Amino acid sequence: MKPLFKQLPPLQTLTFFEAAARHASFTRAADELCVTQSAVSKQIKLLEEYLGAELFYRERRQVMLTDDGLELFAEVKTMLGQLADSCNRIRSHVYSKNVTIVSTVAVAHYWLFPRIARFNMEFPDININIYATDEITEDLCRKSDMGILYGYEQWQSNLTGHYLFRERIYPVCAHDLPLTDINRPEDLLNNRIVHLDPLKWRWVNWGDWFRHFGIHYQVPGHALVFNQVPLAMNAALQGMGITLGWEFMLREMLENRFIRIVGDDYVETGRADYLVYSSAKPLSTSACVFRDWLLQDAEADTARLDAMVNHGSE
């Protein structure tokens, strides 16, 4: 079998081709690449000779891709994009002052961001970059410096994981919202409920929460529904009803008396959030510093949060 490089055209011709195809112009590609228009034309000609096919229709004022050119452009654009992403990740890893961590939107907003602000006060020379997405995957965490994953610490990928915080879910509302008496979980239904219906991330919803207490609940047609945890929480903060609040996001809002816990019942699922990173590559020095700091902070926060939640439910 031929070595891979012998099965490919000169790689420089592909970068010239991608720029010309993207701009639909040899001249604009030349400006971007800081070469002459004739240099671009020459590289495209070399590529066409190698492939034995024309890639562009040459018009007087513009160039257009042929069918073969369109097919190659789709492949080259994807290939060069993936190559650029890999190079950026490696460069970021080598430049040890940058650490990228991926998490869901709610974890980033309520739990991670406040900690990064505190971390930067202690370590101002280390840059922590958050990539927040509810389409988080093990592969995305593995390709980043680290990530925060939710589950039972049973990963399909080659990941190292460290426990951060449990999943415990409370009914919460604005601190001054008037409610009927809440003595049992079903009493919540006598009040307005703010619902969460996530599209990308499978959070526990009210149906799941009531099911833990043997109560069958179906969302009414006139329900107030949001697809993001921060949106549902903001609705509760505005006095629009009772929503579900995850323990990890509550401490600051309880402390500032923005919200209160409704009743004495909560659901603990047995799942948790974990700090994860690839086991196949070493963490940078800065990533190790941030990992150790974050794990210590999360452990210390557990007792403070327990005390705050208990006080908030009084």
Backbone hydrogen bonds, N-H to C=O, Kabsch-Sander energy under -0.5 kcal/mol:
donor,donor_aa,acceptor,acceptor_aa,energy
6,K,3,P,-1.1
7,Q,3,P,-0.5
7,Q,4,L,-1.5
8,L,5,F,-0.7
13,T,10,P,-1.3
14,L,10,P,-0.8
15,T,11,L,-1.5
16,F,12,Q,-2.0
17,F,13,T,-2.3
18,E,14,L,-2.6
19,A,15,T,-1.8
20,A,16,F,-2.2
21,A,17,F,-2.8
22,R,18,E,-2.3
23,H,19,A,-2.1
24,A,20,A,-1.4
25,S,20,A,-1.2
29,A,25,S,-1.5
30,A,26,F,-2.2
31,D,27,T,-2.0
32,E,28,R,-2.1
33,L,29,A,-2.4
34,C,30,A,-0.9
35,V,30,A,-2.2
40,V,36,T,-1.6
41,S,37,Q,-2.4
42,K,38,S,-2.2
43,Q,39,A,-2.0
44,I,40,V,-2.4
45,K,41,S,-2.2
46,L,42,K,-2.2
47,L,43,Q,-2.0
48,E,44,I,-2.5
49,E,45,K,-2.4
50,Y,46,L,-2.1
51,L,47,L,-2.3
52,G,48,E,-2.1
53,A,48,E,-1.4
57,Y,64,M,-3.8
58,R,56,F,-0.6
59,E,57,Y,-0.8
59,E,62,Q,-2.3
63,V,24,A,-1.2
64,M,57,Y,-2.0
66,T,55,L,-2.0
70,L,66,T,-2.7
71,E,67,D,-2.0
72,L,68,D,-2.4
73,F,69,G,-2.7
74,A,70,L,-2.0
75,E,71,E,-1.4
76,V,72,L,-3.2
77,K,73,F,-2.9
78,T,74,A,-1.4
79,M,75,E,-2.7
80,L,76,V,-3.1
81,G,77,K,-2.0
82,Q,78,T,-2.5
83,L,79,M,-2.4
84,A,80,L,-2.6
85,D,81,G,-2.3
86,S,82,Q,-2.3
87,C,83,L,-2.4
88,N,84,A,-2.6
89,R,85,D,-2.4
90,I,86,S,-2.4
91,R,87,C,-2.9
92,S,88,N,-2.7
93,H,89,R,-2.3
94,V,90,I,-2.6
95,Y,91,R,-2.4
96,S,94,V,-1.7
98,N,95,Y,-2.0
99,V,127,N,-2.9
101,I,129,N,-2.8
102,V,146,M,-1.7
103,S,131,Y,-1.8
108,A,104,T,-2.4
109,H,105,V,-2.6
110,Y,106,A,-2.8
111,W,106,A,-0.5
111,W,107,V,-1.7
112,L,107,V,-3.1
113,F,108,A,-2.5
115,R,111,W,-0.8
116,I,112,L,-2.3
117,A,113,F,-2.0
118,R,114,P,-1.5
119,F,115,R,-3.0
120,N,116,I,-2.5
121,M,117,A,-0.8
121,M,118,R,-0.5
122,E,118,R,-1.1
122,E,119,F,-0.6
123,F,119,F,-2.8
126,I,123,F,-1.7
127,N,97,K,-3.9
127,N,125,D,-0.5
128,I,126,I,-0.6
129,N,99,V,-3.4
129,N,127,N,-0.6
130,I,128,I,-0.5
131,Y,101,I,-2.5
132,A,130,I,-0.6
133,T,103,S,-2.6
133,T,131,Y,-0.5
136,I,133,T,-0.5
141,C,137,T,-2.0
142,R,138,E,-2.6
143,K,139,D,-2.0
144,S,140,L,-1.3
145,D,100,T,-0.6
146,M,100,T,-1.5
147,G,276,V,-2.6
148,I,102,V,-2.2
149,L,147,G,-0.5
149,L,274,Y,-2.4
151,G,272,A,-2.7
155,W,153,E,-0.5
159,L,157,S,-1.8
160,T,277,Y,-3.1
162,H,275,L,-2.0
164,L,273,D,-2.6
165,F,273,D,-1.2
167,E,271,R,-1.8
168,R,166,R,-0.8
169,I,267,V,-2.9
170,Y,245,G,-2.8
172,V,243,T,-2.9
173,C,260,R,-1.9
174,A,236,A,-0.8
175,H,258,F,-1.9
177,L,174,A,-1.8
183,N,181,D,-0.6
187,D,184,R,-1.5
188,L,185,P,-1.7
189,L,186,E,-1.3
190,N,187,D,-1.6
191,N,188,L,-1.8
194,V,242,I,-3.4
195,H,193,I,-0.6
195,H,224,L,-3.2
197,D,226,F,-3.2
199,L,227,N,-0.5
203,W,201,W,-1.8
209,W,205,N,-2.5
210,F,206,W,-2.9
211,R,207,G,-1.7
212,H,208,D,-1.1
212,H,209,W,-0.7
213,F,210,F,-1.8
214,G,211,R,-1.8
215,I,210,F,-2.1
216,H,214,G,-0.5
217,Y,215,I,-0.5
223,A,220,P,-1.6
224,L,193,I,-0.7
225,V,223,A,-0.7
226,F,195,H,-1.8
232,A,228,Q,-2.1
233,M,229,V,-2.7
234,N,230,P,-2.4
235,A,231,L,-2.1
236,A,232,A,-1.9
237,L,233,M,-2.5
238,Q,234,N,-1.6
239,G,236,A,-2.0
240,M,235,A,-2.2
242,I,192,R,-2.5
243,T,172,V,-2.6
245,G,170,Y,-3.4
247,E,168,R,-2.9
249,M,246,W,-2.1
250,L,247,E,-1.5
251,R,247,E,-0.6
254,L,250,L,-2.7
255,E,251,R,-2.7
256,N,252,E,-2.0
257,R,254,L,-1.3
258,F,253,M,-2.7
259,I,253,M,-1.2
260,R,173,C,-2.2
261,I,312,G,-1.0
262,V,171,P,-2.8
263,G,261,I,-0.6
267,V,169,I,-2.2
269,T,167,E,-1.3
269,T,267,V,-0.5
270,G,167,E,-0.5
272,A,151,G,-2.3
273,D,165,F,-2.6
274,Y,149,L,-3.1
275,L,162,H,-2.9
276,V,147,G,-3.2
276,V,274,Y,-0.6
277,Y,160,T,-1.6
279,S,158,N,-2.6
288,C,284,S,-2.1
289,V,285,T,-2.0
290,F,286,S,-2.4
291,R,287,A,-2.7
292,D,288,C,-2.5
293,W,289,V,-2.2
294,L,290,F,-2.8
295,L,291,R,-2.5
296,Q,292,D,-1.9
297,D,293,W,-2.4
298,A,294,L,-2.5
299,E,295,L,-2.0
300,A,296,Q,-2.2
301,D,297,D,-1.8
302,T,298,A,-0.9
302,T,299,E,-0.6
303,A,299,E,-0.6
304,R,300,A,-1.0
305,L,301,D,-2.8
306,D,302,T,-2.4
307,A,303,A,-2.1
308,M,304,R,-2.1
309,V,305,L,-3.0
310,N,306,D,-2.3
311,H,307,A,-1.9
312,G,308,M,-2.6
313,S,309,V,-1.4
314,E,311,H,-1.2
